[in-house]
Amino acid sequence: MVTGLATRERAVLGLALGGGGALGAAHVGVLLALRELRLSPRVVTGTSAGALVGAAYAACLPLAQIEETVRQADWSTFGWLRPTPRLGLLDSAALLRTIDRLGGEPQIEELPRRFAAVATDLRSRRAVHLTAGPLGRALRASIAVPGVFSPVVIDDRVLVDGGLAANLPIEAAQHLGATFTIAVRLRPEWERVPLVPSSAHIATLESSRNVLMIRPDLDGASQWSRADVPRIIDAGYAAARTALTEWKDQQSCAA
């Protein structure tokens, strides 16, 4: 049950965007719904695809520009084929070129909204919240799906895709100060991976009264192909519009 916590003075609205490859296009639909309902989260966290969209939102890029980039994105947006694919098929350095086209690479701590990209530390098997330093480097770590992209080394930590440890970064939003979090889940936590937190812990986070869950209907949509992107964006918008409208109605009744 959602309470009126988000309406309290000093409340901080957070947005946690989950990973899911091409399913991340649904986050664009969520942002469209947020704009229509005049909701502006001050804290944004993202895992993998969610980190890419979340970073653009945290940078306050025009939503039309974010949507256009997502609709046109393909594998070359994020990586080039490696001549010797020892640790991954693609080199995610291509992502830096994409960031440059969107306005250059800022430091995370300089973004207008507080932001964290979530990656996984292979040594500790824990989620890492990247909240400072070059944005591009953090995003490369967050999307580093093992076998597809090479790991990224930051401060002696070997980092890979954040979905292995926290595919929906609710905790990261809370650590950044969010008192109420809108969380968008695109797919389950990674199955059959020993890094994943317990299902009970995840369920506790998602059922918290300080979290509003949005689950777009993505049945049949591919997370590895751009063919379904228009439908995925629409699904994100529909799910967010319904959930957020019901939430706002509850807030009005509780006021």
C-alpha positions as CSV (number, residue, x, y, z in Angstrom):
1,M,0.0,0.0,0.0
2,V,1.3,3.4,-1.0
3,T,1.1,6.0,1.7
4,G,1.5,9.8,1.8
5,L,5.2,9.7,2.6
6,A,6.1,11.3,-0.7
7,T,4.1,14.4,0.1
8,R,5.9,15.2,3.3
9,E,8.1,18.2,3.5
10,R,11.7,17.4,2.5
11,A,10.6,14.2,0.8
12,V,12.9,13.2,-2.0
13,L,11.4,11.4,-5.0
14,G,13.7,8.7,-6.5
15,L,13.5,6.8,-9.8
16,A,15.1,3.4,-10.1
17,L,15.4,2.0,-13.7
18,G,16.1,-1.7,-14.1
19,G,18.2,-3.5,-16.7
20,G,17.0,-5.5,-19.6
21,G,18.9,-4.8,-22.9
22,A,16.6,-3.4,-25.6
23,L,13.7,-3.6,-23.1
24,G,15.3,-0.5,-21.6
25,A,13.3,1.5,-24.2
26,A,10.4,1.1,-21.8
27,H,12.1,3.7,-19.6
28,V,11.5,6.3,-22.2
29,G,7.8,5.7,-22.0
30,V,8.0,6.0,-18.2
31,L,9.8,9.4,-18.6
32,L,7.0,10.6,-20.9
33,A,4.4,9.7,-18.3
34,L,6.4,11.4,-15.5
35,R,6.5,14.6,-17.6
36,E,2.8,14.5,-18.3
37,L,2.0,14.1,-14.6
38,R,4.5,16.8,-13.7
39,L,6.6,14.5,-11.5
40,S,10.3,15.2,-11.4
41,P,12.5,12.8,-9.4
42,R,15.5,14.4,-7.8
43,V,17.4,11.1,-7.5
44,V,17.9,8.7,-10.4
45,T,19.6,5.3,-10.4
46,G,20.0,2.8,-13.2
47,T,21.3,-0.7,-13.9
48,S,22.7,-1.5,-17.3
49,A,20.1,-0.2,-19.9
50,G,18.4,1.6,-17.0
51,A,21.7,3.4,-16.3
52,L,21.9,4.6,-19.9
53,V,18.4,6.1,-19.9
54,G,18.7,7.3,-16.3
55,A,22.0,9.1,-17.0
56,A,20.5,11.0,-19.9
57,Y,17.5,12.0,-17.6
58,A,19.8,12.9,-14.8
59,A,21.7,15.2,-17.2
60,C,18.4,16.9,-18.0
61,L,18.7,16.2,-21.7
62,P,15.5,17.0,-23.7
63,L,13.2,14.1,-23.5
64,A,12.7,14.2,-27.3
65,Q,16.4,13.8,-27.7
66,I,16.5,10.8,-25.4
67,E,13.6,9.2,-27.2
68,E,15.2,9.8,-30.6
69,T,18.5,8.3,-29.5
70,V,16.8,5.2,-28.0
71,R,14.7,4.7,-31.2
72,Q,17.8,4.8,-33.4
73,A,20.2,2.9,-31.2
74,D,21.8,-0.3,-32.3
75,W,24.9,-2.3,-31.1
76,S,27.2,0.2,-32.7
77,T,25.8,2.8,-30.3
78,F,27.4,1.0,-27.4
79,G,30.3,-1.0,-28.7
80,W,32.6,-2.0,-31.6
81,L,33.6,-5.6,-32.4
82,R,37.0,-6.4,-30.8
83,P,39.7,-7.7,-33.1
84,T,40.6,-10.3,-30.4
85,P,37.5,-10.9,-28.2
86,R,39.4,-12.3,-25.2
87,L,37.1,-10.9,-22.5
88,G,34.1,-9.7,-24.6
89,L,32.9,-9.5,-28.1
90,L,32.5,-5.8,-28.1
91,D,34.5,-2.8,-26.9
92,S,32.1,-0.5,-25.0
93,A,34.4,2.5,-25.7
94,A,32.0,3.3,-28.5
95,L,29.6,4.4,-25.8
96,L,31.8,7.4,-25.2
97,R,31.2,8.6,-28.8
98,T,27.5,8.4,-28.2
99,I,27.8,10.4,-25.0
100,D,29.8,13.1,-26.9
101,R,27.0,13.4,-29.4
102,L,24.6,14.0,-26.5
103,G,26.6,16.9,-25.2
104,G,29.9,15.6,-23.9
105,E,30.9,13.6,-20.9
106,P,30.3,15.2,-17.5
107,Q,31.4,14.1,-14.0
108,I,28.5,12.2,-12.3
109,E,28.6,14.5,-9.3
110,E,28.1,17.5,-11.6
111,L,24.8,16.2,-13.1
112,P,21.7,18.3,-12.3
113,R,20.0,15.3,-10.6
114,R,21.7,13.0,-8.2
115,F,22.7,9.8,-10.1
116,A,24.2,6.4,-9.6
117,A,25.0,3.8,-12.1
118,V,25.0,0.3,-10.6
119,A,27.7,-2.3,-11.5
120,T,28.9,-5.6,-10.0
121,D,32.3,-6.1,-8.4
122,L,33.5,-9.5,-9.5
123,R,35.7,-10.0,-6.5
124,S,33.3,-9.1,-3.7
125,R,30.2,-10.2,-5.7
126,R,28.4,-7.0,-4.5
127,A,26.7,-4.2,-6.2
128,V,28.7,-1.0,-6.6
129,H,27.0,2.4,-6.7
130,L,29.0,4.6,-9.0
131,T,28.2,8.2,-7.9
132,A,31.3,10.2,-8.9
133,G,33.8,10.4,-11.6
134,P,33.5,10.2,-15.4
135,L,29.9,9.3,-16.5
136,G,31.0,7.3,-19.5
137,R,33.3,5.1,-17.5
138,A,30.5,4.3,-15.0
139,L,28.0,3.5,-17.8
140,R,30.5,1.2,-19.5
141,A,30.8,-0.7,-16.2
142,S,27.1,-0.9,-15.7
143,I,26.4,-2.4,-19.1
144,A,29.4,-4.8,-19.2
145,V,27.4,-8.0,-19.7
146,P,30.0,-10.8,-19.3
147,G,31.0,-12.3,-22.6
148,V,29.6,-9.4,-24.6
149,F,31.5,-6.4,-23.2
150,S,34.8,-6.4,-21.5
151,P,34.9,-5.7,-17.7
152,V,35.8,-2.1,-16.6
153,V,38.4,-1.5,-13.9
154,I,37.7,1.4,-11.5
155,D,39.9,1.9,-8.4
156,D,41.2,-1.7,-8.5
157,R,37.7,-3.1,-8.8
158,V,36.8,-5.3,-11.8
159,L,33.3,-4.3,-12.7
160,V,30.7,-6.0,-14.9
161,D,27.0,-5.6,-15.6
162,G,25.1,-4.4,-12.5
163,G,22.3,-6.8,-13.2
164,L,24.3,-9.6,-11.7
165,A,23.9,-8.0,-8.3
166,A,21.0,-5.6,-8.5
167,N,19.0,-5.6,-11.7
168,L,16.5,-3.1,-10.1
169,P,18.5,-0.5,-8.1
170,I,16.1,0.4,-5.4
171,E,18.7,0.3,-2.7
172,A,21.0,2.6,-4.7
173,A,18.2,5.2,-4.8
174,Q,17.6,4.9,-1.1
175,H,21.4,5.3,-0.4
176,L,21.3,8.5,-2.5
177,G,18.6,9.9,-0.2
178,A,15.3,9.0,-1.9
179,T,12.5,8.7,0.6
180,F,10.1,7.4,-2.0
181,T,11.1,5.5,-5.1
182,I,9.4,4.8,-8.4
183,A,11.0,1.5,-9.5
184,V,10.7,0.2,-13.0
185,R,11.3,-3.6,-13.4
186,L,11.8,-4.9,-17.0
187,R,12.9,-8.4,-16.2
188,P,13.6,-10.6,-13.2
189,E,16.9,-10.6,-11.4
190,W,19.5,-12.7,-13.2
191,E,18.6,-16.4,-12.8
192,R,21.1,-19.1,-11.9
193,V,23.8,-16.5,-11.0
194,P,25.4,-16.9,-7.6
195,L,25.9,-13.1,-7.3
196,V,22.2,-12.4,-7.0
197,P,20.8,-11.3,-3.6
198,S,18.1,-13.5,-2.0
199,S,14.7,-13.4,-3.5
200,A,13.3,-12.6,0.0
201,H,15.4,-9.5,0.2
202,I,14.3,-8.4,-3.3
203,A,10.7,-9.0,-2.5
204,T,11.0,-6.9,0.7
205,L,12.4,-4.0,-1.2
206,E,9.7,-4.1,-3.9
207,S,6.8,-4.4,-1.4
208,S,8.0,-1.5,0.8
209,R,5.5,1.2,1.4
210,N,8.1,3.6,0.2
211,V,8.3,2.0,-3.3
212,L,5.9,2.2,-6.2
213,M,6.5,-0.7,-8.6
214,I,6.0,-0.3,-12.4
215,R,6.1,-3.5,-14.5
216,P,5.5,-2.8,-18.2
217,D,3.9,-5.7,-20.2
218,L,6.8,-6.8,-22.3
219,D,5.7,-10.4,-23.0
220,G,7.2,-11.4,-26.4
221,A,9.5,-8.5,-26.7
222,S,13.2,-9.2,-27.4
223,Q,15.8,-7.7,-25.1
224,W,18.5,-8.2,-27.8
225,S,16.7,-6.6,-30.8
226,R,15.6,-3.1,-31.7
227,A,12.7,-4.4,-33.8
228,D,10.3,-4.1,-30.8
229,V,11.4,-0.7,-29.5
230,P,8.3,1.3,-30.5
231,R,6.1,-1.2,-28.8
232,I,8.3,-1.4,-25.8
233,I,8.2,2.4,-25.4
234,D,4.4,2.3,-25.6
235,A,4.3,-0.4,-23.0
236,G,6.4,1.6,-20.6
237,Y,4.2,4.6,-21.0
238,A,1.0,2.7,-20.5
239,A,2.2,0.9,-17.3
240,A,3.7,4.1,-15.9
241,R,0.7,6.3,-16.7
242,T,-1.7,3.8,-15.0
243,A,0.5,3.2,-11.9
244,L,1.4,6.9,-11.4
245,T,-2.2,8.2,-11.9
246,E,-3.5,5.7,-9.3
247,W,-0.6,6.7,-6.9
248,K,-1.4,10.4,-7.3
249,D,-5.1,9.8,-6.7
250,Q,-4.1,8.0,-3.5
251,Q,-2.0,10.9,-2.5
252,S,-4.9,13.3,-3.0
253,C,-7.2,11.2,-0.9
254,A,-4.6,11.0,1.9
255,A,-4.0,14.7,1.9
